[in-house]
Amino acid sequence: MKRYSFVIRLTEDEMIQLNAKVKQTGLSREAYIRLLLQNKVPVTIPPDIFYKVHNELCRIGNNLNQLANRAHVLQMIDVPSYRDNTNRLYDICFKLIEATIPRMSDA
């Protein structure tokens, strides 16, 4: 439970700068400052294109997985190799998320 509060005086320029940095992260000012106190670097919100690319990559991965399953049943393709590529695609998707989106526990 958070029990303490404090007042900090900033110049207009400092307040503008703080608000701009906070806005880039999507966090509250309080959460932003808490991250700084923990020596963590607040992560900026990814651009909208990130989500479009991520969703498209996931769709491609799902399609690859469905094709791999069908190819296995028909015995027409090297399934282990195909599955490895599918797993690599999913790994890239998750790394993309981890690299650009702050974790809720950090806020």
Biopython code that builds the backbone (N, CA, C, O; Angstrom):
import numpy as np
from Bio.PDB.StructureBuilder import StructureBuilder

atoms = [
    (1, "MET", "N", (0.844, -1.178, 0.000)),
    (1, "MET", "CA", (0.000, 0.000, 0.000)),
    (1, "MET", "C", (0.886, 1.237, 0.000)),
    (1, "MET", "O", (1.815, 1.352, 0.799)),
    (2, "LYS", "N", (0.589, 2.148, -0.897)),
    (2, "LYS", "CA", (1.391, 3.367, -1.002)),
    (2, "LYS", "C", (0.814, 4.412, -0.055)),
    (2, "LYS", "O", (-0.349, 4.798, -0.170)),
    (3, "ARG", "N", (1.652, 4.867, 0.893)),
    (3, "ARG", "CA", (1.164, 5.805, 1.908)),
    (3, "ARG", "C", (1.783, 7.187, 1.795)),
    (3, "ARG", "O", (1.289, 8.130, 2.412)),
    (4, "TYR", "N", (2.836, 7.328, 1.033)),
    (4, "TYR", "CA", (3.563, 8.586, 1.025)),
    (4, "TYR", "C", (3.364, 9.341, -0.280)),
    (4, "TYR", "O", (3.282, 8.754, -1.359)),
    (5, "SER", "N", (3.290, 10.647, -0.148)),
    (5, "SER", "CA", (3.228, 11.500, -1.325)),
    (5, "SER", "C", (4.162, 12.685, -1.087)),
    (5, "SER", "O", (4.532, 12.984, 0.049)),
    (6, "PHE", "N", (4.531, 13.346, -2.166)),
    (6, "PHE", "CA", (5.393, 14.507, -2.025)),
    (6, "PHE", "C", (5.085, 15.492, -3.143)),
    (6, "PHE", "O", (4.481, 15.142, -4.157)),
    (7, "VAL", "N", (5.508, 16.710, -2.937)),
    (7, "VAL", "CA", (5.317, 17.757, -3.933)),
    (7, "VAL", "C", (6.680, 18.107, -4.501)),
    (7, "VAL", "O", (7.657, 18.239, -3.763)),
    (8, "ILE", "N", (6.739, 18.252, -5.790)),
    (8, "ILE", "CA", (7.972, 18.653, -6.443)),
    (8, "ILE", "C", (7.665, 19.870, -7.305)),
    (8, "ILE", "O", (6.655, 19.907, -8.008)),
    (9, "ARG", "N", (8.525, 20.841, -7.245)),
    (9, "ARG", "CA", (8.318, 22.060, -8.027)),
    (9, "ARG", "C", (9.182, 21.990, -9.277)),
    (9, "ARG", "O", (10.386, 21.739, -9.216)),
    (10, "LEU", "N", (8.534, 22.219, -10.410)),
    (10, "LEU", "CA", (9.214, 22.184, -11.686)),
    (10, "LEU", "C", (8.986, 23.487, -12.436)),
    (10, "LEU", "O", (7.973, 24.160, -12.246)),
    (11, "THR", "N", (9.934, 23.831, -13.285)),
    (11, "THR", "CA", (9.707, 24.961, -14.174)),
    (11, "THR", "C", (8.715, 24.520, -15.240)),
    (11, "THR", "O", (8.413, 23.333, -15.365)),
    (12, "GLU", "N", (8.219, 25.465, -15.995)),
    (12, "GLU", "CA", (7.270, 25.130, -17.052)),
    (12, "GLU", "C", (7.934, 24.209, -18.079)),
    (12, "GLU", "O", (7.321, 23.247, -18.542)),
    (13, "ASP", "N", (9.174, 24.503, -18.428)),
    (13, "ASP", "CA", (9.891, 23.661, -19.390)),
    (13, "ASP", "C", (10.092, 22.249, -18.858)),
    (13, "ASP", "O", (9.936, 21.280, -19.601)),
    (14, "GLU", "N", (10.433, 22.125, -17.596)),
    (14, "GLU", "CA", (10.627, 20.798, -16.996)),
    (14, "GLU", "C", (9.319, 20.003, -16.992)),
    (14, "GLU", "O", (9.307, 18.801, -17.257)),
    (15, "MET", "N", (8.220, 20.700, -16.686)),
    (15, "MET", "CA", (6.916, 20.026, -16.661)),
    (15, "MET", "C", (6.525, 19.579, -18.066)),
    (15, "MET", "O", (5.998, 18.480, -18.242)),
    (16, "ILE", "N", (6.774, 20.409, -19.052)),
    (16, "ILE", "CA", (6.479, 20.045, -20.439)),
    (16, "ILE", "C", (7.305, 18.830, -20.838)),
    (16, "ILE", "O", (6.805, 17.900, -21.471)),
    (17, "GLN", "N", (8.576, 18.854, -20.456)),
    (17, "GLN", "CA", (9.479, 17.744, -20.769)),
    (17, "GLN", "C", (9.019, 16.453, -20.082)),
    (17, "GLN", "O", (8.986, 15.393, -20.707)),
    (18, "LEU", "N", (8.667, 16.546, -18.801)),
    (18, "LEU", "CA", (8.190, 15.369, -18.069)),
    (18, "LEU", "C", (6.919, 14.822, -18.701)),
    (18, "LEU", "O", (6.806, 13.621, -18.943)),
    (19, "ASN", "N", (5.966, 15.702, -18.967)),
    (19, "ASN", "CA", (4.690, 15.252, -19.556)),
    (19, "ASN", "C", (4.902, 14.610, -20.919)),
    (19, "ASN", "O", (4.236, 13.629, -21.251)),
    (20, "ALA", "N", (5.827, 15.154, -21.716)),
    (20, "ALA", "CA", (6.098, 14.575, -23.038)),
    (20, "ALA", "C", (6.684, 13.177, -22.900)),
    (20, "ALA", "O", (6.295, 12.268, -23.634)),
    (21, "LYS", "N", (7.608, 12.996, -21.975)),
    (21, "LYS", "CA", (8.224, 11.683, -21.777)),
    (21, "LYS", "C", (7.213, 10.685, -21.233)),
    (21, "LYS", "O", (7.195, 9.525, -21.645)),
    (22, "VAL", "N", (6.380, 11.131, -20.317)),
    (22, "VAL", "CA", (5.349, 10.259, -19.742)),
    (22, "VAL", "C", (4.356, 9.838, -20.824)),
    (22, "VAL", "O", (3.954, 8.676, -20.886)),
    (23, "LYS", "N", (3.962, 10.786, -21.674)),
    (23, "LYS", "CA", (2.992, 10.490, -22.735)),
    (23, "LYS", "C", (3.528, 9.427, -23.696)),
    (23, "LYS", "O", (2.765, 8.599, -24.193)),
    (24, "GLN", "N", (4.833, 9.446, -23.958)),
    (24, "GLN", "CA", (5.432, 8.471, -24.861)),
    (24, "GLN", "C", (5.338, 7.052, -24.321)),
    (24, "GLN", "O", (5.361, 6.092, -25.091)),
    (25, "THR", "N", (5.231, 6.910, -23.003)),
    (25, "THR", "CA", (5.195, 5.579, -22.390)),
    (25, "THR", "C", (3.780, 5.068, -22.152)),
    (25, "THR", "O", (3.574, 3.860, -22.036)),
    (26, "GLY", "N", (2.812, 5.960, -22.080)),
    (26, "GLY", "CA", (1.451, 5.538, -21.779)),
    (26, "GLY", "C", (1.226, 5.283, -20.294)),
    (26, "GLY", "O", (0.164, 4.808, -19.894)),
    (27, "LEU", "N", (2.228, 5.599, -19.481)),
    (27, "LEU", "CA", (2.121, 5.404, -18.035)),
    (27, "LEU", "C", (1.606, 6.672, -17.366)),
    (27, "LEU", "O", (1.544, 7.732, -17.990)),
    (28, "SER", "N", (1.241, 6.557, -16.108)),
    (28, "SER", "CA", (0.937, 7.745, -15.326)),
    (28, "SER", "C", (2.262, 8.374, -14.902)),
    (28, "SER", "O", (3.302, 7.717, -14.952)),
    (29, "ARG", "N", (2.236, 9.629, -14.490)),
    (29, "ARG", "CA", (3.464, 10.256, -13.994)),
    (29, "ARG", "C", (4.037, 9.484, -12.822)),
    (29, "ARG", "O", (5.251, 9.318, -12.708)),
    (30, "GLU", "N", (3.156, 9.015, -11.952)),
    (30, "GLU", "CA", (3.598, 8.283, -10.771)),
    (30, "GLU", "C", (4.311, 6.996, -11.151)),
    (30, "GLU", "O", (5.382, 6.693, -10.626)),
    (31, "ALA", "N", (3.709, 6.236, -12.071)),
    (31, "ALA", "CA", (4.315, 4.976, -12.509)),
    (31, "ALA", "C", (5.641, 5.238, -13.216)),
    (31, "ALA", "O", (6.597, 4.482, -13.046)),
    (32, "TYR", "N", (5.700, 6.299, -14.002)),
    (32, "TYR", "CA", (6.930, 6.667, -14.705)),
    (32, "TYR", "C", (8.049, 6.955, -13.705)),
    (32, "TYR", "O", (9.166, 6.460, -13.860)),
    (33, "ILE", "N", (7.754, 7.741, -12.697)),
    (33, "ILE", "CA", (8.766, 8.095, -11.684)),
    (33, "ILE", "C", (9.162, 6.869, -10.867)),
    (33, "ILE", "O", (10.330, 6.724, -10.507)),
    (34, "ARG", "N", (8.208, 5.980, -10.568)),
    (34, "ARG", "CA", (8.556, 4.755, -9.835)),
    (34, "ARG", "C", (9.550, 3.900, -10.625)),
    (34, "ARG", "O", (10.476, 3.327, -10.051)),
    (35, "LEU", "N", (9.356, 3.819, -11.936)),
    (35, "LEU", "CA", (10.306, 3.068, -12.757)),
    (35, "LEU", "C", (11.692, 3.696, -12.689)),
    (35, "LEU", "O", (12.695, 2.991, -12.577)),
    (36, "LEU", "N", (11.744, 5.019, -12.756)),
    (36, "LEU", "CA", (13.031, 5.703, -12.675)),
    (36, "LEU", "C", (13.710, 5.437, -11.331)),
    (36, "LEU", "O", (14.926, 5.256, -11.270)),
    (37, "LEU", "N", (12.928, 5.414, -10.266)),
    (37, "LEU", "CA", (13.484, 5.139, -8.934)),
    (37, "LEU", "C", (14.053, 3.724, -8.830)),
    (37, "LEU", "O", (14.953, 3.467, -8.030)),
    (38, "GLN", "N", (13.524, 2.816, -9.639)),
    (38, "GLN", "CA", (14.004, 1.430, -9.651)),
    (38, "GLN", "C", (15.130, 1.235, -10.670)),
    (38, "GLN", "O", (15.521, 0.109, -10.976)),
    (39, "ASN", "N", (15.644, 2.356, -11.188)),
    (39, "ASN", "CA", (16.708, 2.332, -12.206)),
    (39, "ASN", "C", (16.285, 1.575, -13.459)),
    (39, "ASN", "O", (17.113, 0.955, -14.126)),
    (40, "LYS", "N", (15.004, 1.628, -13.774)),
    (40, "LYS", "CA", (14.484, 1.010, -14.993)),
    (40, "LYS", "C", (14.210, 2.111, -16.007)),
    (40, "LYS", "O", (13.827, 3.225, -15.652)),
    (41, "VAL", "N", (14.409, 1.782, -17.251)),
    (41, "VAL", "CA", (14.162, 2.741, -18.315)),
    (41, "VAL", "C", (12.743, 2.544, -18.825)),
    (41, "VAL", "O", (12.427, 1.481, -19.360)),
    (42, "PRO", "N", (11.876, 3.551, -18.672)),
    (42, "PRO", "CA", (10.521, 3.409, -19.199)),
    (42, "PRO", "C", (10.561, 3.225, -20.715)),
    (42, "PRO", "O", (11.307, 3.908, -21.416)),
    (43, "VAL", "N", (9.755, 2.301, -21.203)),
    (43, "VAL", "CA", (9.723, 1.977, -22.627)),
    (43, "VAL", "C", (8.618, 2.775, -23.301)),
    (43, "VAL", "O", (7.511, 2.893, -22.776)),
    (44, "THR", "N", (8.927, 3.315, -24.458)),
    (44, "THR", "CA", (7.910, 4.068, -25.181)),
    (44, "THR", "C", (6.894, 3.115, -25.821)),
    (44, "THR", "O", (7.204, 1.960, -26.114)),
    (45, "ILE", "N", (5.706, 3.614, -26.026)),
    (45, "ILE", "CA", (4.649, 2.836, -26.671)),
    (45, "ILE", "C", (5.053, 2.630, -28.127)),
    (45, "ILE", "O", (5.453, 3.581, -28.798)),
    (46, "PRO", "N", (4.953, 1.414, -28.614)),
    (46, "PRO", "CA", (5.315, 1.192, -30.019)),
    (46, "PRO", "C", (4.319, 1.881, -30.950)),
    (46, "PRO", "O", (3.162, 2.093, -30.584)),
    (47, "PRO", "N", (4.772, 2.225, -32.147)),
    (47, "PRO", "CA", (3.838, 2.842, -33.104)),
    (47, "PRO", "C", (2.753, 1.850, -33.510)),
    (47, "PRO", "O", (2.907, 0.641, -33.336)),
    (48, "ASP", "N", (1.668, 2.369, -34.046)),
    (48, "ASP", "CA", (0.535, 1.523, -34.445)),
    (48, "ASP", "C", (0.950, 0.431, -35.424)),
    (48, "ASP", "O", (0.390, -0.665, -35.403)),
    (49, "ILE", "N", (1.914, 0.718, -36.272)),
    (49, "ILE", "CA", (2.347, -0.271, -37.263)),
    (49, "ILE", "C", (2.884, -1.521, -36.579)),
    (49, "ILE", "O", (2.804, -2.612, -37.143)),
    (50, "PHE", "N", (3.430, -1.381, -35.375)),
    (50, "PHE", "CA", (3.941, -2.540, -34.639)),
    (50, "PHE", "C", (2.854, -3.593, -34.488)),
    (50, "PHE", "O", (3.081, -4.772, -34.762)),
    (51, "TYR", "N", (1.683, -3.169, -34.055)),
    (51, "TYR", "CA", (0.596, -4.112, -33.807)),
    (51, "TYR", "C", (0.116, -4.760, -35.101)),
    (51, "TYR", "O", (-0.229, -5.941, -35.116)),
    (52, "LYS", "N", (0.093, -3.990, -36.188)),
    (52, "LYS", "CA", (-0.306, -4.543, -37.473)),
    (52, "LYS", "C", (0.692, -5.603, -37.932)),
    (52, "LYS", "O", (0.305, -6.679, -38.388)),
    (53, "VAL", "N", (1.986, -5.285, -37.805)),
    (53, "VAL", "CA", (3.028, -6.233, -38.207)),
    (53, "VAL", "C", (2.977, -7.477, -37.326)),
    (53, "VAL", "O", (3.069, -8.600, -37.820)),
    (54, "HIS", "N", (2.832, -7.272, -36.024)),
    (54, "HIS", "CA", (2.781, -8.399, -35.097)),
    (54, "HIS", "C", (1.616, -9.318, -35.425)),
    (54, "HIS", "O", (1.784, -10.536, -35.489)),
    (55, "ASN", "N", (0.446, -8.749, -35.631)),
    (55, "ASN", "CA", (-0.735, -9.564, -35.937)),
    (55, "ASN", "C", (-0.562, -10.315, -37.252)),
    (55, "ASN", "O", (-0.960, -11.473, -37.371)),
    (56, "GLU", "N", (0.034, -9.647, -38.239)),
    (56, "GLU", "CA", (0.253, -10.306, -39.517)),
    (56, "GLU", "C", (1.251, -11.458, -39.377)),
    (56, "GLU", "O", (1.046, -12.527, -39.953)),
    (57, "LEU", "N", (2.325, -11.248, -38.617)),
    (57, "LEU", "CA", (3.296, -12.318, -38.378)),
    (57, "LEU", "C", (2.636, -13.508, -37.686)),
    (57, "LEU", "O", (2.912, -14.659, -38.024)),
    (58, "CYS", "N", (1.778, -13.233, -36.732)),
    (58, "CYS", "CA", (1.086, -14.322, -36.034)),
    (58, "CYS", "C", (0.145, -15.074, -36.980)),
    (58, "CYS", "O", (0.039, -16.298, -36.912)),
    (59, "ARG", "N", (-0.533, -14.339, -37.857)),
    (59, "ARG", "CA", (-1.403, -15.000, -38.833)),
    (59, "ARG", "C", (-0.591, -15.905, -39.754)),
    (59, "ARG", "O", (-0.994, -17.027, -40.062)),
    (60, "ILE", "N", (0.566, -15.394, -40.188)),
    (60, "ILE", "CA", (1.433, -16.201, -41.048)),
    (60, "ILE", "C", (1.872, -17.457, -40.305)),
    (60, "ILE", "O", (1.886, -18.550, -40.871)),
    (61, "GLY", "N", (2.229, -17.295, -39.041)),
    (61, "GLY", "CA", (2.632, -18.449, -38.239)),
    (61, "GLY", "C", (1.527, -19.474, -38.122)),
    (61, "GLY", "O", (1.766, -20.677, -38.236)),
    (62, "ASN", "N", (0.315, -18.995, -37.894)),
    (62, "ASN", "CA", (-0.822, -19.928, -37.816)),
    (62, "ASN", "C", (-1.020, -20.661, -39.137)),
    (62, "ASN", "O", (-1.258, -21.869, -39.160)),
    (63, "ASN", "N", (-0.921, -19.922, -40.229)),
    (63, "ASN", "CA", (-1.071, -20.552, -41.548)),
    (63, "ASN", "C", (0.016, -21.593, -41.785)),
    (63, "ASN", "O", (-0.263, -22.682, -42.286)),
    (64, "LEU", "N", (1.254, -21.262, -41.426)),
    (64, "LEU", "CA", (2.352, -22.220, -41.570)),
    (64, "LEU", "C", (2.088, -23.483, -40.759)),
    (64, "LEU", "O", (2.337, -24.597, -41.219)),
    (65, "ASN", "N", (1.589, -23.292, -39.563)),
    (65, "ASN", "CA", (1.309, -24.433, -38.704)),
    (65, "ASN", "C", (0.215, -25.314, -39.305)),
    (65, "ASN", "O", (0.325, -26.540, -39.279)),
    (66, "GLN", "N", (-0.822, -24.709, -39.837)),
    (66, "GLN", "CA", (-1.897, -25.481, -40.469)),
    (66, "GLN", "C", (-1.381, -26.231, -41.697)),
    (66, "GLN", "O", (-1.729, -27.389, -41.924)),
    (67, "LEU", "N", (-0.547, -25.550, -42.481)),
    (67, "LEU", "CA", (0.033, -26.209, -43.656)),
    (67, "LEU", "C", (0.945, -27.359, -43.257)),
    (67, "LEU", "O", (0.958, -28.407, -43.903)),
    (68, "ALA", "N", (1.699, -27.159, -42.201)),
    (68, "ALA", "CA", (2.595, -28.219, -41.737)),
    (68, "ALA", "C", (1.796, -29.437, -41.286)),
    (68, "ALA", "O", (2.165, -30.572, -41.590)),
    (69, "ASN", "N", (0.718, -29.208, -40.572)),
    (69, "ASN", "CA", (-0.112, -30.327, -40.122)),
    (69, "ASN", "C", (-0.707, -31.091, -41.315)),
    (69, "ASN", "O", (-0.717, -32.322, -41.329)),
    (70, "ARG", "N", (-1.193, -30.362, -42.295)),
    (70, "ARG", "CA", (-1.773, -31.010, -43.481)),
    (70, "ARG", "C", (-0.686, -31.754, -44.267)),
    (70, "ARG", "O", (-0.903, -32.874, -44.729)),
    (71, "ALA", "N", (0.485, -31.118, -44.411)),
    (71, "ALA", "CA", (1.582, -31.747, -45.139)),
    (71, "ALA", "C", (2.038, -33.021, -44.431)),
    (71, "ALA", "O", (2.406, -33.997, -45.086)),
    (72, "HIS", "N", (2.018, -33.017, -43.114)),
    (72, "HIS", "CA", (2.406, -34.207, -42.361)),
    (72, "HIS", "C", (1.430, -35.359, -42.632)),
    (72, "HIS", "O", (1.839, -36.500, -42.847)),
    (73, "VAL", "N", (0.159, -35.043, -42.617)),
    (73, "VAL", "CA", (-0.851, -36.072, -42.873)),
    (73, "VAL", "C", (-0.668, -36.652, -44.282)),
    (73, "VAL", "O", (-0.806, -37.858, -44.486)),
    (74, "LEU", "N", (-0.362, -35.793, -45.234)),
    (74, "LEU", "CA", (-0.189, -36.239, -46.621)),
    (74, "LEU", "C", (1.230, -36.739, -46.906)),
    (74, "LEU", "O", (1.512, -37.251, -47.989)),
    (75, "GLN", "N", (2.115, -36.585, -45.923)),
    (75, "GLN", "CA", (3.521, -37.002, -46.028)),
    (75, "GLN", "C", (4.189, -36.405, -47.270)),
    (75, "GLN", "O", (4.798, -37.112, -48.072)),
    (76, "MET", "N", (4.055, -35.083, -47.401)),
    (76, "MET", "CA", (4.594, -34.421, -48.579)),
    (76, "MET", "C", (5.692, -33.400, -48.269)),
    (76, "MET", "O", (6.190, -32.752, -49.189)),
    (77, "ILE", "N", (6.077, -33.239, -47.016)),
    (77, "ILE", "CA", (7.040, -32.191, -46.682)),
    (77, "ILE", "C", (7.848, -32.611, -45.458)),
    (77, "ILE", "O", (7.421, -33.467, -44.682)),
    (78, "ASP", "N", (9.012, -32.002, -45.297)),
    (78, "ASP", "CA", (9.849, -32.250, -44.127)),
    (78, "ASP", "C", (9.244, -31.501, -42.942)),
    (78, "ASP", "O", (9.502, -30.313, -42.748)),
    (79, "VAL", "N", (8.453, -32.195, -42.170)),
    (79, "VAL", "CA", (7.706, -31.568, -41.080)),
    (79, "VAL", "C", (8.611, -30.972, -40.007)),
    (79, "VAL", "O", (8.354, -29.846, -39.580)),
    (80, "PRO", "N", (9.664, -31.667, -39.541)),
    (80, "PRO", "CA", (10.503, -31.062, -38.501)),
    (80, "PRO", "C", (11.109, -29.728, -38.935)),
    (80, "PRO", "O", (11.147, -28.777, -38.155)),
    (81, "SER", "N", (11.573, -29.662, -40.156)),
    (81, "SER", "CA", (12.153, -28.416, -40.655)),
    (81, "SER", "C", (11.092, -27.318, -40.745)),
    (81, "SER", "O", (11.330, -26.172, -40.362)),
    (82, "TYR", "N", (9.938, -27.683, -41.250)),
    (82, "TYR", "CA", (8.843, -26.726, -41.380)),
    (82, "TYR", "C", (8.400, -26.220, -40.008)),
    (82, "TYR", "O", (8.149, -25.028, -39.829)),
    (83, "ARG", "N", (8.308, -27.134, -39.045)),
    (83, "ARG", "CA", (7.889, -26.757, -37.699)),
    (83, "ARG", "C", (8.931, -25.854, -37.028)),
    (83, "ARG", "O", (8.579, -24.926, -36.300)),
    (84, "ASP", "N", (10.221, -26.135, -37.280)),
    (84, "ASP", "CA", (11.271, -25.265, -36.736)),
    (84, "ASP", "C", (11.105, -23.837, -37.235)),
    (84, "ASP", "O", (11.252, -22.884, -36.469)),
    (85, "ASN", "N", (10.801, -23.692, -38.519)),
    (85, "ASN", "CA", (10.598, -22.353, -39.076)),
    (85, "ASN", "C", (9.373, -21.677, -38.479)),
    (85, "ASN", "O", (9.374, -20.471, -38.231)),
    (86, "THR", "N", (8.340, -22.455, -38.254)),
    (86, "THR", "CA", (7.143, -21.905, -37.621)),
    (86, "THR", "C", (7.461, -21.434, -36.206)),
    (86, "THR", "O", (7.040, -20.352, -35.798)),
    (87, "ASN", "N", (8.201, -22.246, -35.462)),
    (87, "ASN", "CA", (8.582, -21.861, -34.096)),
    (87, "ASN", "C", (9.451, -20.614, -34.091)),
    (87, "ASN", "O", (9.321, -19.765, -33.209)),
    (88, "ARG", "N", (10.334, -20.503, -35.071)),
    (88, "ARG", "CA", (11.175, -19.299, -35.154)),
    (88, "ARG", "C", (10.319, -18.067, -35.388)),
    (88, "ARG", "O", (10.592, -17.006, -34.827)),
    (89, "LEU", "N", (9.285, -18.195, -36.210)),
    (89, "LEU", "CA", (8.387, -17.074, -36.465)),
    (89, "LEU", "C", (7.680, -16.658, -35.178)),
    (89, "LEU", "O", (7.584, -15.467, -34.880)),
    (90, "TYR", "N", (7.182, -17.638, -34.410)),
    (90, "TYR", "CA", (6.540, -17.310, -33.136)),
    (90, "TYR", "C", (7.523, -16.666, -32.168)),
    (90, "TYR", "O", (7.169, -15.724, -31.459)),
    (91, "ASP", "N", (8.748, -17.163, -32.133)),
    (91, "ASP", "CA", (9.766, -16.567, -31.262)),
    (91, "ASP", "C", (10.007, -15.104, -31.614)),
    (91, "ASP", "O", (10.151, -14.259, -30.731)),
    (92, "ILE", "N", (10.051, -14.815, -32.907)),
    (92, "ILE", "CA", (10.243, -13.426, -33.333)),
    (92, "ILE", "C", (9.080, -12.563, -32.871)),
    (92, "ILE", "O", (9.279, -11.435, -32.420)),
    (93, "CYS", "N", (7.872, -13.089, -32.981)),
    (93, "CYS", "CA", (6.694, -12.330, -32.521)),
    (93, "CYS", "C", (6.798, -12.001, -31.040)),
    (93, "CYS", "O", (6.557, -10.863, -30.638)),
    (94, "PHE", "N", (7.155, -12.987, -30.231)),
    (94, "PHE", "CA", (7.236, -12.752, -28.795)),
    (94, "PHE", "C", (8.398, -11.834, -28.436)),
    (94, "PHE", "O", (8.275, -11.022, -27.519)),
    (95, "LYS", "N", (9.514, -11.945, -29.134)),
    (95, "LYS", "CA", (10.637, -11.042, -28.891)),
    (95, "LYS", "C", (10.271, -9.618, -29.267)),
    (95, "LYS", "O", (10.691, -8.667, -28.606)),
    (96, "LEU", "N", (9.496, -9.473, -30.318)),
    (96, "LEU", "CA", (9.025, -8.158, -30.736)),
    (96, "LEU", "C", (8.189, -7.527, -29.632)),
    (96, "LEU", "O", (8.331, -6.338, -29.344)),
    (97, "ILE", "N", (7.333, -8.306, -29.023)),
    (97, "ILE", "CA", (6.512, -7.803, -27.911)),
    (97, "ILE", "C", (7.390, -7.451, -26.716)),
    (97, "ILE", "O", (7.277, -6.356, -26.165)),
    (98, "GLU", "N", (8.252, -8.360, -26.316)),
    (98, "GLU", "CA", (9.090, -8.139, -25.135)),
    (98, "GLU", "C", (10.000, -6.940, -25.298)),
    (98, "GLU", "O", (10.283, -6.244, -24.324)),
    (99, "ALA", "N", (10.458, -6.690, -26.496)),
    (99, "ALA", "CA", (11.397, -5.599, -26.734)),
    (99, "ALA", "C", (10.731, -4.231, -26.751)),
    (99, "ALA", "O", (11.396, -3.213, -26.556)),
    (100, "THR", "N", (9.429, -4.200, -26.982)),
    (100, "THR", "CA", (8.795, -2.902, -27.187)),
    (100, "THR", "C", (7.680, -2.544, -26.231)),
    (100, "THR", "O", (7.279, -1.382, -26.171)),
    (101, "ILE", "N", (7.172, -3.492, -25.489)),
    (101, "ILE", "CA", (6.055, -3.197, -24.595)),
    (101, "ILE", "C", (6.481, -3.376, -23.147)),
    (101, "ILE", "O", (6.988, -4.436, -22.779)),
    (102, "PRO", "N", (6.278, -2.340, -22.308)),
    (102, "PRO", "CA", (6.643, -2.480, -20.896)),
    (102, "PRO", "C", (5.763, -3.507, -20.215)),
    (102, "PRO", "O", (4.576, -3.617, -20.519)),
    (103, "ARG", "N", (6.340, -4.255, -19.297)),
    (103, "ARG", "CA", (5.572, -5.243, -18.551)),
    (103, "ARG", "C", (4.742, -4.544, -17.484)),
    (103, "ARG", "O", (5.170, -3.555, -16.890)),
    (104, "MET", "N", (3.567, -5.070, -17.258)),
    (104, "MET", "CA", (2.665, -4.457, -16.278)),
    (104, "MET", "C", (3.275, -4.469, -14.888)),
    (104, "MET", "O", (3.010, -3.560, -14.101)),
    (105, "SER", "N", (4.074, -5.457, -14.563)),
    (105, "SER", "CA", (4.665, -5.536, -13.222)),
    (105, "SER", "C", (5.716, -4.456, -13.017)),
    (105, "SER", "O", (6.057, -4.144, -11.876)),
    (106, "ASP", "N", (6.247, -3.868, -14.114)),
    (106, "ASP", "CA", (7.232, -2.810, -13.989)),
    (106, "ASP", "C", (6.596, -1.460, -13.689)),
    (106, "ASP", "O", (7.285, -0.537, -13.254)),
    (107, "ALA", "N", (5.307, -1.333, -13.913)),
    (107, "ALA", "CA", (4.644, -0.025, -13.765)),
    (107, "ALA", "C", (4.253, 0.244, -12.343)),
    (107, "ALA", "O", (3.687, 1.297, -12.048)),
]
sb = StructureBuilder()
sb.init_structure("model")
sb.init_model(0)
sb.init_chain("A")
sb.init_seg("    ")
for serial, (resi, resn, name, xyz) in enumerate(atoms, 1):
    if name == "N":
        sb.init_residue(resn, " ", resi, " ")
    sb.init_atom(name, np.array(xyz, "f"), 0.0, 1.0, " ", f" {name:<3s}", serial, name[0])
structure = sb.get_structure()
